[in-house]
Amino acid sequence: MYFKNFPVFQYDFLYDNATDGDKLKVSVVKDITRNVRFRKEILSNVTVYDEYDIVDGETPEIIAEKIYGNPEYHWMIMLANDRYDYLTDFPLSEYNLEKHIVAKYGNTRYDVHHYVDANGYIVNSDASGATSVSNDAYERDLNESKRTIKIISKDLISVILKQYKDLL
């Protein structure tokens, strides 16, 4: 749905190994260089969105279906949260997180990653009150930090869709 209304143009593709003798082919392609984003001042307005905690295994499509009744609105969730990569910007399921930790750290998964003080700030190991954080705990905390997202109010969906189409 995100790219559905993007303009198209004709593009000449040159094929060096064309067998039919026609080395130049013209194709109609979407202009994916267009860039539509939410304005920062809109997202900073707390009345525009609610916070949502992603349940283990939920994807943007599942959330969009659950909240808006349409999985094709997944791009609104992605843009509202400045998240563009499904693999790194959303929390991993417990199963995939476990695989990630084992692949990344192997036998050192419970070794010390860093130290923190009572306020959670990273400190040297010899700092007063320093507590160690393992590689496993670090990755789990990082994964959890991706769990809370902004959900644009259902009442604004039609306005956003209209502005999106107008921008394109």
Secondary structure by P-SEA (a helix, b strand, c coil): ccccccbbbbbbbbbccccccccbbbbbbccccbbbbcccccccccccbbbbbbcccccaaaaaaaccccccaaaaaaaaaccccccccccccaaaaaaaaaaaccccccccccccccccccccccccbbbbbcaaaaaaaaaaaacbbbbccccaaaaaaaaaaaac
